């Protein structure tokens, strides 16, 4: 199977999956349980993405300046700081730690 064949098969599968979604009755999707599962699934996927991007480097787990930066960002978000302040503070923490040679 060539790369283009795989891309076309994946595209057709995505379109088919989207079409199947339109066939599901709205009463099923508006029920409390599926709505709650969809909300929790979104949070879980976002948390997994943050964890992989923070701790991952290829197939290895890496502890570097990203971890304290994410902790600072999380703390500032808990304090309801503006998003721009959160991003700048996390970047400054990571930059200072890298400057001090704590992590590459």
Phi, psi and omega per residue, in radians:
X1 nan 2.225 3.130
X2 -1.424 2.968 3.136
X3 -1.095 -0.727 -3.116
X4 -1.191 -0.588 3.067
X5 -1.119 -0.760 3.117
X6 -1.112 -0.693 3.114
X7 -1.137 -0.766 3.125
X8 -1.135 -0.725 3.103
X9 -1.103 -0.742 3.113
X10 -1.123 -0.713 3.127
X11 -1.129 -0.745 3.118
X12 -1.133 -0.696 3.113
X13 -1.118 -0.688 3.111
X14 -1.145 -0.754 3.121
X15 -1.134 -0.712 3.122
X16 -1.124 -0.736 3.116
X17 -1.109 -0.690 3.098
X18 -1.152 -0.699 3.120
X19 -1.122 -0.683 3.096
X20 -1.106 -0.604 3.115
X21 -1.070 -0.579 3.117
X22 -1.285 -0.323 -3.131
X23 -1.466 -0.248 3.140
X24 -1.322 2.262 -3.122
X25 -1.109 2.509 -3.139
X26 -1.039 -0.512 -3.132
X27 -1.115 -0.539 3.105
X28 -1.228 -0.732 -3.085
X29 -1.319 -0.442 -3.104
X30 -1.584 -0.030 3.084
X31 -1.143 2.668 -3.070
X32 -1.059 -0.723 -3.066
X33 -1.139 -0.906 3.108
X34 -1.065 -0.619 3.117
X35 -1.143 -0.728 3.131
X36 -1.174 -0.717 3.112
X37 -1.075 -0.738 3.135
X38 -1.103 -0.712 3.109
X39 -1.119 -0.801 -3.120
X40 -1.212 -0.591 3.132
X41 -1.143 -0.668 3.107
X42 -1.081 -0.797 3.137
X43 -1.134 -0.745 -3.129
X44 -1.109 -0.734 3.124
X45 -1.151 -0.689 3.100
X46 -1.158 -0.721 3.102
X47 -1.104 -0.705 3.114
X48 -1.139 -0.688 3.100
X49 -1.102 -0.770 3.111
X50 -1.090 -0.750 -3.134
X51 -1.117 -0.761 -3.133
X52 -1.151 -0.738 -3.129
X53 -1.241 -0.484 -3.124
X54 -1.435 -0.750 -3.014
X55 -1.775 -0.231 -3.006
X56 -1.687 2.531 2.991
X57 -2.543 1.569 -3.034
X58 1.255 -2.119 -3.134
X59 -1.754 0.101 -3.076
X60 -1.945 2.714 3.024
X61 -1.655 2.247 -3.057
X62 -2.133 2.312 3.047
X63 -1.867 1.920 -3.135
X64 -2.484 -2.734 -3.028
X65 -1.214 -0.228 -3.139
X66 -1.189 -0.568 -3.087
X67 -1.147 -0.907 3.074
X68 -1.077 -0.571 3.122
X69 -1.135 -0.735 3.108
X70 -1.185 -0.648 3.094
X71 -1.116 -0.723 3.082
X72 -1.114 -0.757 3.122
X73 -1.082 -0.748 3.112
X74 -1.102 -0.714 3.102
X75 -1.117 -0.739 3.119
X76 -1.191 -0.620 3.069
X77 -1.163 -0.632 3.091
X78 -1.137 -0.532 3.102
X79 -1.492 0.074 3.111
X80 1.121 0.666 3.084
X81 -1.291 2.685 3.071
X82 -1.066 2.566 -3.041
X83 -1.029 -0.694 3.139
X84 -1.087 -0.691 3.092
X85 -1.116 -0.704 3.127
X86 -1.075 -0.825 -3.107
X87 -1.132 -0.790 -3.127
X88 -1.136 -0.752 -3.132
X89 -1.105 -0.758 3.123
X90 -1.116 -0.699 3.115
X91 -1.147 -0.701 3.123
X92 -1.131 -0.749 3.124
X93 -1.065 -0.833 3.136
X94 -1.096 -0.723 -3.136
X95 -1.143 -0.752 3.132
X96 -1.132 -0.721 3.108
X97 -1.128 -0.662 3.092
X98 -1.228 -0.611 3.090
X99 -1.112 -0.671 3.129
X100 -1.360 -0.076 3.086
X101 1.449 0.223 -3.133
X102 -1.210 -0.634 3.130
X103 -2.612 2.593 -3.096
X104 -1.511 nan nan
